[in-house]
Amino acid sequence: MNHPRKVLVVCKGNICRSPTAEAVLRSKASQLGLALEIDSAGVENYHCGSKPDPRAIKHAHRRGYDLTTLRARQIKESDFIDYDIVLAADKCNLADLKNLCPVEHHSKLILYLGLQDLMDPYWGGAEEFEEVLDLIEKRADFLLKQWHPGN
């Protein structure tokens, strides 16, 4: 999809990677004047309704991103219809999404980083959260450039 209007980012529990990517993409798209609807979800339901991980909130805040209003939710079948592209954090999430997604929408499913997994910082410390932010920001810049209507 060259110019998606609705983008969904998915990780396992929707408390670290996907809400961070949602906030980064939303902020950077706004700065570029791109009208994108961006959301995030998890393949699992065990954090539904929860705020993002406090460490994700803290590290994102240091870079100017606000995750405090986001709440975890589980992906639902209608997401595969409603969103133009679904970005999976890692290959395991991608496999789960392929199992949940109707075959006719499989072309919407891709890895956030393209060919590699976005590591899960949940079991790590500050370094891992910072590295994930670095990767998310770099890829967001690349994706938004690709999605810009002028391209």
C-alpha positions in Angstrom: 0.0 0.0 0.0 1.7 3.2 -1.2 -0.5 5.7 0.6 -2.5 4.2 3.4 -5.0 6.3 5.3 -5.5 3.9 8.2 -2.6 2.2 9.9 -2.6 -0.3 12.8 0.5 -1.4 14.7 0.3 -4.7 16.5 2.5 -6.4 19.1 1.8 -9.1 21.7 0.2 -7.2 24.5 -0.1 -3.6 23.2 1.7 -2.0 26.1 5.3 -1.5 24.8 6.1 -1.6 21.1 2.8 -1.0 19.4 1.6 2.0 21.5 5.1 3.5 21.2 5.0 3.1 17.4 1.5 4.5 17.3 2.5 7.6 19.2 5.7 8.1 17.1 3.9 7.6 13.8 1.0 9.9 14.8 3.4 12.6 15.9 5.6 12.4 12.8 2.7 12.2 10.4 1.2 15.3 12.0 4.5 17.2 11.6 4.4 16.3 7.9 0.8 17.3 7.5 -0.2 13.7 6.7 -3.8 12.8 7.5 -3.4 9.3 8.8 -5.5 7.4 11.3 -3.1 5.4 13.5 -4.0 3.0 16.2 -2.4 0.0 17.9 -3.5 -3.3 19.3 -2.2 -6.6 20.7 -2.7 -10.1 19.6 -3.3 -11.1 23.2 -6.0 -9.8 25.6 -4.2 -9.8 28.9 -3.6 -6.1 29.1 -6.9 -4.8 27.6 -7.7 -1.4 29.1 -4.3 -0.9 30.6 -2.0 2.0 30.1 1.3 1.4 28.3 4.2 0.1 30.3 5.4 2.9 32.6 8.9 2.5 31.2 7.6 2.9 27.6 5.7 6.0 28.8 8.8 7.5 30.5 11.2 6.9 27.6 8.8 8.1 25.0 8.0 11.2 27.0 11.7 12.1 27.1 11.6 12.3 23.3 8.4 14.3 23.2 5.8 11.5 22.6 2.7 11.1 24.9 1.5 7.6 25.5 -0.5 8.4 28.6 -3.9 8.5 26.9 -3.4 5.2 25.1 -5.1 2.0 26.3 -4.3 -1.5 25.4 -6.8 -3.4 23.3 -6.9 -6.7 21.4 -7.1 -6.9 17.7 -10.5 -7.7 16.4 -11.7 -9.2 13.1 -13.0 -5.8 11.8 -9.5 -4.3 12.1 -8.4 -6.4 9.1 -11.1 -4.8 7.0 -11.0 -1.3 8.5 -7.2 -0.7 8.3 -5.2 -0.3 5.1 -2.1 -1.7 6.6 -1.3 -3.8 9.7 2.3 -3.5 11.0 3.4 -6.5 13.1 6.2 -5.9 15.7 7.8 -9.3 15.1 7.5 -12.6 13.1 5.6 -14.3 15.9 3.0 -11.5 15.9 2.8 -11.7 12.1 2.1 -15.4 12.2 -0.6 -14.9 14.8 -2.1 -12.1 12.7 -2.1 -14.4 9.6 -4.0 -17.0 11.6 -6.6 -14.4 12.6 -6.9 -12.5 9.4 -9.2 -13.4 6.5 -7.0 -14.6 3.6 -8.2 -11.8 1.4 -6.6 -9.3 3.7 -3.2 -11.0 4.1 -1.6 -8.5 1.8 -2.1 -5.8 4.5 0.1 -7.6 7.0 3.8 -6.7 7.1 6.5 -6.4 9.7 7.0 -2.9 11.1 10.8 -3.1 10.5 10.4 -4.7 7.0 12.5 -7.8 7.3 13.5 -8.0 10.9 11.8 -8.2 14.3 11.3 -5.2 16.6 12.7 -6.6 19.8 10.4 -6.7 22.8 11.9 -4.4 25.6 9.4 -5.7 28.2 12.0 -8.0 29.9 14.8 -5.5 29.5 15.8 -2.2 31.0 16.3 1.4 29.9 18.7 0.4 27.1 16.2 -1.8 25.4 13.4 0.8 25.6 15.8 3.4 24.1 16.9 1.0 21.3 13.3 0.2 20.5 12.5 3.9 20.3 15.5 4.4 18.0 14.3 1.7 15.6 10.7 2.9 15.7 11.6 6.5 14.9 14.0 5.5 12.1 11.4 3.2 10.5 8.6 5.7 11.0 10.6 8.3 9.0 11.1 5.8 6.2 7.5 4.6 6.1 6.0 8.2 6.2 8.3 9.2 3.4 7.0 6.2 1.4 3.4 7.1 2.3 3.7 10.8 1.5 1.3 11.6 -1.4 4.1 13.4 -3.2 6.0 10.1 -3.6 
